[in-house]
């Protein structure tokens, strides 16, 4: 499974990193894009991996921009 997300400002612990939709993301400053691949399991597993990676890179919010199995 391959997934990608854009992420937005302010360092935050994993528990406070929030997923946003396109409309909400329009009001945030994008600070980059993260991706994961080789995730076994469900789409939820890929989304969790993206959230963890975005948090590690200092994101407070993330938006899923692609998910492919």
Steps between C-alpha positions, in 0.01 A plus 500: 500500500627848414362815660587868503398798708575868513560642843480834675672712763586474869670208671256283690497163676346213302180507705428857394580471128167550323383383158335779298307512173582719197283788620663505843848464351444814291524700824831342605859546382635186334850409616551191289389163374562159655445157351516141615517176304511131570236521772326165551143507621208733459480858372470598868850355557640717220324808639642430846850470350451835322382664821806371687735620226334843481524535880868402493556775240335760724147515360192600695260407218507272197283440194491176301569580134535146369451139602568206271497128568 
